[in-house]
């Protein structure tokens, strides 16, 4: 079956992209074919492409991943994906090699063309640890938190944060939006928000200015992934010398590193598993941070930030429900994060 390819897969265009990336000399791409049906998601299509060259191709890839957006019925980009294209254009090149897929081109959307990314194909060298929603093994979790530590350490308190890289959180906008979203959520799903939960949300909003003092210190902050669940990691297959890679960067922002950790563990794991391996993984993460150059941030500071991140995460399922995320996702997230908030004593932060 012939699979129709988007304009970004044109052989001439790929030739130009690889030359601009410095991986192709005088050879050129002469044939492009899809190796499987594209993976279709709400905001993107992902193609695995096989490439044939005329001339010596050198370091140019034989296969590649093309991730591209959709056009609407009027032929305009349905979603610009500004953050992910900016990440691969501006941030990924400053990371140590081997933490994210190599990107050969990150093209922004135009009035009549979709955004796209030309990414290293990791299919044969890496794997996803487990099928959703099963949690990964402890050993795989150790790989993941060490990868996060390396990513976070690379941008820890970088002077470009909030200046030329990313924007600081706009409190006024967030408060206005979340208050409205929470009201609608409560009207629709009131039975799963008993009075004590509603009181916690009200208290969180009331005390938010004091809680945000940690963020507004602008110290010990970094670039976070924003969706660091296990299925966004590609782990190296046994027997090779590859490292774990972190994918899908459309939700990155500037924040405390523990936002990624609390999302991975406090919100996505059930209590028994979390209680057994949460603290050892935080120990391992902190050791990796220190090993990669982060100073002046001790283990207690990490614990304090982790509790605060978990508390803020009670807002996440509300946003997810409002954004149309399936109830089987946001409802489980809601129940798990409230359990974690109680386990970690997060309500004490509101006293």
LINBELUR-V56160 format. One line per field, one symbol per residue. ss: DSSP state (H for helix, E for strand, - for the rest). A space follows every 10 residues. Layout:
ss->???
This chain:
ss->------HHH- HHHHHHHHHH -------EEE EEEE----EE ----EEEEEE EEEE------ --EEEEEE-- E-----E--- -HHHHHHHHH HHHH------ --EEEEE--- -----EEEEE -----EE--- -------HHH HHHHHHHHHH HHHH------ E---E----- HHHHHHHHHH HHHHHHHHHH HH--HHHHHH HHHHHHHHHH H-HHHH---- -EEE-----H HHEEEE---- ----EE---- --EEE--HHH HHHHHHH--- HHHHHHHHHH HHHHHHHHHH H-------HH HHHHHHHHHH HHHHHHHHHH HH----HHHH HHHHHHHHHH HHH--HHHHH -
